[in-house]
Amino acid sequence: MDLGINMFPFLKYKKYYFIFSGVLVAASIFLLIYYGINLGIDFVGGNMIRYEYKEARPPISEIASKMAALGLKDFSFRAMEERGVIIKIKDISEQTKSDLYDLLSKDEAVDINSWEFEKVGAVIGKETTEKAFIAIGLSVLAIVLYVAWAFRRITGVIRSWEYGVITIVALVHDMIISFGAVVLMGKFLGSEFSIPILSALLTILGYSVNDTIVVFDRVRENLLKSQGSFDEIVDKSLNQTFARSINTSFTTMLVLLAVFLFAGEGLKEFSLLLLIGIFFGAYSSVFIASPLVVMWFSRKQRKNN
């Protein structure tokens, strides 16, 4: 059976995909070890300050410069309605709190009567974190079992559950790079690891798995009905799903780009991380997961022979 006309040879360049991904994963791990994650008050507790401006709210950079003048570093901002601002900051002394109040009260643009100061405990405690990791572990196991069940009719060198393992490897690839992006955002943009950032990471996790399973499902269909070598069938499957994967990811990223450019400050970091994660989720489904399947097949075939 003809496996396709004018197909792009995706697998021909697989070593370059692996080199590119290897560099990114190594760099992300280095960033995680060297710089670490800038945990926000959702995880470590701290203080929340709310106040409003009498008229239009100034740029966030102007507010940040006033905070920096007091020597404050670990803080984040969120716009509140048209004139308000919420500042989240790690524990500060009473003197620093008083200095900040005095600084804002001298600003004629600030409605100092709207000032509110609140101590905040960690929203996500140790027990919640442990339960989240257990839930993620169960989700990973469920993915392996689902893929194993979906591929149960496929017989050959690669067993059905091994497709699930490769799906998880591609997922780990995406998550490590996404965590690297989180570290860079904390280092250069001052963003904190907060509940919205955690939500973005979980969204990336689901998107990455979905995209990989779509590609693998086409491989499964072609293995059942097409003739040819395993490499040719995988290449055919990639050519059949590539346009759909790119179009789906591109349209999603267009929406996220619009959110990043035009939405409020509170959504910029969330949308930026999703942009990065969805890009690499689509990339790994085509350029990492499928070549890994072929490499796994070749290794087992050589071992069996």
N, C-alpha and C positions, 0 to 999 in steps of 0.2 A: 504493500500500500504506500502511496506517495505521502511522505511526511510533511510536505509543505513546499511552497515555491517562494524563492527570495526570502528565506528565513534569515534573521540576524543570528550569527553564531555566538550566543551569550556565553556558553561554556568555554569557548576558545580563550577567553580573557580572564578566566576565574582566578588565576594567581594574582592578577593586579587588583581584583576586588578584595582578596584576602589581605594583601599588603596594605591597601588603603584602610581597611577596617582594623587591621592589627595595629597600625599606627594610632588611629583614633582611640581604640580601646586602651592601649598602653598609656596614651596621654591622659585619658580620663581617669584611669587608676592612679596615675602619678598625682593628678590634681586633687583627687579625693584624699590621698595619703598626706600630701604636702600641705595643702590649704585646709582641707576638711570642709564640712558643710556649715554654713552660717545659720544655725537654728534660730528661729523666731520665737516670740514670746508664747506662741501657741504650744510650743514644746518645752520651754524652759521657764515660762512665767516672766513677769515684768510689770510695766506700767503702761497705761493708756491715757492719752491726753486729747481732749476734744475742745475745740473753740471755733468761732466763726469770725469772718471779716465783715465789716460794715457794708462794703460794696463787693466788687469783684475780687475773687481770690487770686493772689499773685501766683506766678509760676512756682512750681515745687522747688526748683533750684534756688530760688530766693529764700524760701523757708528753710531749706537745708543749710544754706550759708549761715543763717542765724543760729541754728543748732550747732553747727561746727564751731562758731565763735565761742561757745561755752565748753568746747572740748568734747562734745558728744559725738559718738561714732556709730554705735549699734542701734540704729533706729530705722523705721520705715514709715511711709506716708500713705494715706488713702483719702481721696476726696470724699466729702460728705455733702450731698445735695449741691447747691450752687455756690455757697460761700463758706461752707464748713470744711474742716480738715481734721483727720484723726492721725495722731502720731503714736506709734507703738515703739516702745523703747525698753531695753532691759533695765534692771533695778538701778535707780539713781538715789543719791542721798537727799535728805531734806533741804540741804543748802543748795544743791543743784536745782531741785524743784523750785525753790524760792527765786533763784537767779533767773530761771527760765520764765517764771511768772512776771518778774520785774521787767525782763527784756521785752516781753510781749505787751505788757501794760504801757510801755513807752511808745509803742507803735500806734499811731493815731488810727491806722486802718483796721486795727483789731478791736473787736467787740469783747473786751475783757470780761464782761458780765456773763458771757457764754462759756467761760473757762470751766472745764471739768477734769479732775484728776482721779484716776482709779487704779488701784493695784489689781493685777490680773494673775491668777494662778495658771499653771500649765493646763491647757485644754486637753491635750493628749498626754496622758500619763503613761507610766510604765506598763500597767496592765492592758491599757488600750493598744499600746504599741505591740505587745506580745500577741494579743488577739489578732491584730492586723497581719502580722507575719504568719500566724497559723492559717489565717484565711487565704493569704497568698500561696502558701504551700499547698493547701487543699485545691486551690484553683489550678496550680501547675499540674498536680496529679490528675485532676479532672480533664485537663487538656490532653495529657498523654493517653488517658483511657479513651477519650472521645475519638482521637485520631486513630488509635489502635482499632477501635470498633469500626470506624468509617473505612479503614483500609483492610478489613478482615478478609475480603475476597481476593486481595492481591497476594499471590504466592510467588516466591522467588528468593533471591539472595537476601534482600532486606525484609525483615519482619515488620508487621504492621505497627507495632509499638515503637519501632525505631524512628519512624516518621515523626511521632510525637516528641521523642527526645530531641530530634533535630529542630523541631519547632521551638522548643524551649531554649536551645542554644541560640537561635536567632533572636528570641525574646531577650535573653540575657545580654546579647550584643547591643540591642537597642536601649535597654535600661542603663547599662554602664555608660554609654555615650550621653544619654539624657542626664544622668547624675553629673557627668563631667560638665555639661552645659549649666547645671544648677550651681556648681562651684564657681564657674566663670561669671555667672550672673551675680553671685554674691560678692565676688572679688572686685568686679569692675562696675557693676550697676548698684551695688549696695543692697541687693534684694535678699530677703530672708527665706529660709525654708519654713513655709507656713502651710496651713490647711489648703489654700488654693493651689499651691505648688504641688503638694501631695496629691491633690485631686487630678492635676494635669498629668502627673506620672502614672497614676492608675488608668487614666484615659488612654495614654500612650500604650500601656501594657495591653489593653483590650484591642486597640486598633492594630497593633503589630501582630498579635495572634490571629486576628480576623483576616488580615491581608495575606499572611503566610498560608493559612488554611485554604483560602481561595485558590492560590497557586497550586498547592498540593492536591486539591480536589480535582483540578484539571489534569494533573499528572496521573492521578488514579483512574480517571475516565479513559485517558489515552492508553494507559497500560492494559486496560481491559479490551479495547477495540482496535488498537493500532499495532502494526508490525514494524519492526526495526530494532536497532540497538537501544539500550536504556538511555544512553546519552542523547540520541536523536529524539526519543520520545519526550525527554525532559526539555530539550531545546524547543521542540514543537509546542509544548505546553506553555513555556515562557513567552513565545511569540504570540500565542493565542490570548494570553491574559495580560500582556504588558500594557497595551493601550488602555484597557479597562482600569488597571491598577494606577497608571499614571493619571488618567482623567479623574478618577475618584479622589486621589490624593491632591491633585492640582486644584480642583474646585473647593475642596475642604480648606486647603492652605490659602486660597484667595479670600475666603470668609474670615479666616484667622488673621490674615494680613490687614483686612479692613478693621477688625476689632483692635488690633495692635496700633494702627495709625490713628483711629478716630475715637476709640472708646476712652473711658476715664482711666486715671492712673492705676486704679485697683485691678484692672484687667490686662494691663500691658505685659506684666511678667508672666501671667498665666497663659496668654495667647502666644507670647514669644517662645515659651518652653514647648507648647503644643506644636508650633510651627516646626521647631527643630526635631521633636520626637516623631511627628507624623512623616516628615521627610525621610528620616532614617528607618522608620518602620516600613515604608514602601520600598526603600532601597534594599533593606535586608531580605525582604520577601523574594525579590528577584535575584539579587546579586550575591546573597550569602546562603540562604536556606536551600535553594535549589542546587547550586554548586556543591554544597555540603552533602546533599543526598547522593550526587554522582560520585563524589570522593569516597563516601561511605560504601557505596556499591562496589567501586573499583577495589577498595581495600579488602572487602569481604570476598570478592571474587578471586583475588590473588591468593588469599588465605585458603580458600576452598580448593583451589587448584594446586 
